[in-house]
Amino acid sequence: MRRLIGVLFLAAAASVRAQNVGNVEQLPGPKQILADFSKTADQAPAPVPAPPPPTANPAPLTQKDLMAMSRDKLDALYQTLPAGPIPDGDSKGRATLSAGSGFGAGSEKVLGVFWQGKIFHRIDAQNGELVNKILGAPAIKAKVYYDKSLLDGEDSIILDYSCVPDLVIHNIRDEIRMAAPGIYFGYAYFKGPFGWSKKPLIFALDFNK
């Protein structure tokens, strides 16, 4: 009987040892640990990218910038601009028959000999008057008010010469919009027997001192 009990004890001990050896063999080795870590890393959420740095505001447009643009670009720009407040004060003017071209630069020099800008007097928020600077002296008055543009039908500041008795100047109508603080640009239209000119003269006004 004692021998039988001893045999059963030895068999049970051997079984426990075998189970312990099996458990040791099932422990993950270094390769398995690295594989599991790599798999966990792949499943981790991607880091959130940092926001891009803020972009600087573009520099305000100048007369020089406007005179360097083509007519198509000026037309497109004009249609994005607000009319702006009616100007008040003296302005330096530049005008061209064809902006952004060699011919335009030459025409600007010729026109600059005769016309140097406009002097505005704002009467109220909706009305004003002006006088042009011709050969360095004040000449040729015009009424100033808001009305629809001949280019796109939206609000513009109109410079109306219909009050002038001269038969040529009487048929001139300017319109402008504000391109930057103190900078306006627009078009001088002439009304002929077939309506308003299709390619009006382009001009820019600088009120900044």
Number of C-alpha atoms within 10 A of each C-alpha: 6 7 8 9 10 11 12 12 12 11 12 12 11 12 12 11 12 12 11 12 11 11 10 10 10 9 9 11 9 9 9 11 11 12 11 13 12 12 11 10 11 10 9 9 7 8 6 6 6 6 6 6 6 6 6 6 6 6 7 10 13 18 20 10 10 23 24 17 16 15 18 11 13 18 15 11 13 21 15 10 17 15 22 18 15 24 24 16 12 20 23 18 21 22 28 24 19 22 24 19 16 11 12 19 17 14 16 21 13 13 14 17 11 13 19 20 24 23 20 22 18 17 13 9 11 12 17 21 19 24 18 21 21 16 12 12 12 15 14 16 21 24 18 24 20 21 15 13 20 17 14 11 10 14 18 27 27 26 23 21 21 17 13 16 10 11 9 13 18 16 18 20 20 23 27 28 25 22 24 16 13 16 22 27 24 26 25 19 20 19 15 11 6 6 9 16 15 11 13 17 17 25 24 25 25 20 19 11 7
